[in-house]
């Protein structure tokens, strides 16, 4: 009788473990948002939604008030502080591995390096990017509580330490 009870307990524990693992990858994955506020005298604003995926964080949303038909650097920065008029309070790019600045998907790069966003003829950029190597969950790779920054100019992906993307024109804390 004891063996049968232990077998049932083991089955229950296994079922809980499988359910927990599925929940962490399914509909209950961590989510966050960032409300982008204008900085450096710009009109750029936006709303971003972030969702944990198995292979990184998916960032979707829209940025408005950009120069029509233009490219803009787009990064996660170290500090969740957008209080400075020029967003310098957000600090440098998020870089948990101490890597050089670069292009996501093309060798070494900061955890916060993302592709440039592209504004249409109305100055609106649609954002949809999966950022590998970061998470919304607690830990050294977490971007929760950090800032998302839009720059005036495109990131050149090579100039150190930040890609020569110019002034920070929008900033929002990931909450």
C-alpha positions in Angstrom: 0.0 0.0 0.0 2.9 2.4 0.8 4.4 1.9 -2.7 1.1 2.7 -4.3 0.8 6.0 -2.3 4.4 7.0 -3.2 3.6 6.3 -6.8 0.6 8.7 -6.6 2.5 11.4 -4.9 5.3 11.1 -7.5 2.7 11.4 -10.3 1.2 14.5 -8.7 4.7 16.1 -8.3 5.5 15.4 -11.9 2.1 16.8 -13.0 2.8 20.0 -11.0 6.3 20.3 -12.5 5.0 19.9 -16.1 2.1 22.4 -15.5 4.6 25.0 -14.0 7.0 24.6 -16.9 4.1 25.0 -19.5 2.8 28.0 -17.6 6.2 29.8 -17.7 6.2 29.4 -21.5 2.6 29.9 -22.2 -0.1 32.5 -21.5 1.1 33.5 -18.1 4.5 34.6 -19.3 5.7 37.9 -17.7 4.6 41.1 -19.5 5.5 44.7 -19.1 5.1 48.1 -20.9 6.9 51.3 -21.5 5.3 54.7 -22.1 7.8 56.7 -24.2 7.9 60.4 -23.3 9.5 63.2 -25.5 13.0 64.2 -24.7 15.6 66.6 -26.0 12.9 69.0 -27.3 11.4 66.4 -29.7 7.7 65.4 -30.2 8.4 61.7 -30.1 6.1 59.6 -27.9 5.0 56.0 -28.0 3.6 52.9 -26.3 5.5 49.6 -26.1 4.3 46.2 -24.9 6.9 43.6 -23.8 6.3 39.9 -23.4 8.6 37.2 -22.3 9.0 34.4 -24.9 11.0 31.2 -24.6 13.9 32.8 -26.7 13.9 36.4 -25.4 11.6 39.4 -25.0 9.2 40.4 -27.7 8.7 44.2 -27.9 5.8 45.5 -30.0 4.2 48.9 -30.3 4.3 52.3 -32.0 6.5 55.4 -31.8 5.0 58.7 -33.1 6.4 62.2 -33.7 9.5 61.1 -35.6 10.9 62.7 -38.6 9.1 61.3 -41.7 10.8 58.5 -43.5 13.7 58.3 -41.1 15.7 55.6 -39.1 16.3 55.8 -35.4 18.5 54.1 -32.9 16.5 52.0 -30.5 18.0 50.5 -27.3 17.4 49.3 -23.8 19.5 51.5 -21.4 21.0 50.5 -18.0 18.9 52.7 -15.7 15.1 53.0 -15.4 15.4 56.8 -15.1 14.0 59.1 -17.8 14.0 62.2 -15.5 16.7 64.2 -17.4 15.5 66.5 -20.2 17.9 64.7 -22.5 17.3 61.2 -21.0 21.0 61.0 -20.0 19.7 59.8 -16.6 19.0 56.4 -18.4 22.7 55.8 -18.5 24.5 53.7 -21.1 23.1 50.7 -23.1 22.2 47.7 -21.0 25.2 45.4 -21.2 25.1 42.5 -18.7 27.9 40.6 -20.5 30.4 43.4 -21.0 30.3 43.1 -24.8 31.2 45.8 -27.3 28.4 47.7 -29.0 27.2 45.9 -32.2 24.3 44.7 -34.2 21.9 42.2 -32.7 22.2 38.9 -34.6 25.7 39.8 -36.0 28.2 38.9 -33.4 29.0 40.6 -30.1 26.7 43.3 -29.0 25.1 44.8 -25.8 22.0 43.1 -24.4 20.2 46.4 -25.1 21.3 46.8 -28.8 18.3 46.4 -31.1 17.6 47.1 -34.8 16.9 50.7 -35.8 13.2 51.6 -36.0 12.0 53.1 -39.3 9.4 55.9 -39.4 6.9 56.0 -42.3 6.1 59.1 -44.3 3.9 60.2 -41.3 6.6 59.9 -38.7 5.2 56.7 -37.2 7.3 53.6 -36.6 5.8 50.2 -35.9 7.9 48.2 -33.5 8.1 44.4 -33.5 11.4 43.0 -32.4 12.4 39.8 -30.5 15.4 40.6 -28.2 17.3 37.4 -27.4 19.4 37.0 -24.3 17.3 39.3 -22.1 14.3 38.5 -19.8 11.5 40.2 -17.9 12.1 37.8 -15.0 14.4 38.6 -12.1 18.1 38.1 -12.7 21.2 39.7 -14.3 19.7 39.7 -17.8 16.4 41.3 -16.7 15.3 44.5 -18.5 12.4 45.1 -16.1 12.9 48.5 -14.5 15.3 49.7 -17.2 14.6 52.3 -19.9 13.9 52.0 -23.6 15.3 54.9 -25.6 14.7 56.2 -29.1 17.5 58.2 -30.6 17.3 61.0 -33.3 19.7 59.3 -35.7 20.2 55.7 -36.8 22.6 53.4 -35.0 25.7 52.6 -37.1 26.3 49.4 -35.1 30.0 49.9 -35.0 31.0 53.2 -33.3 31.9 52.5 -29.6 30.4 52.6 -27.1 26.9 53.5 -28.4 26.6 53.5 -32.3 26.7 57.3 -32.8 22.9 57.5 -32.8 22.7 61.1 -31.6 20.4 62.7 -29.0 17.9 60.7 -27.0 14.5 61.9 -28.3 12.1 59.5 -26.4 12.5 57.5 -23.2 10.2 55.2 -21.2 10.8 52.9 -18.2 9.9 49.2 -18.6 7.3 48.5 -15.9 
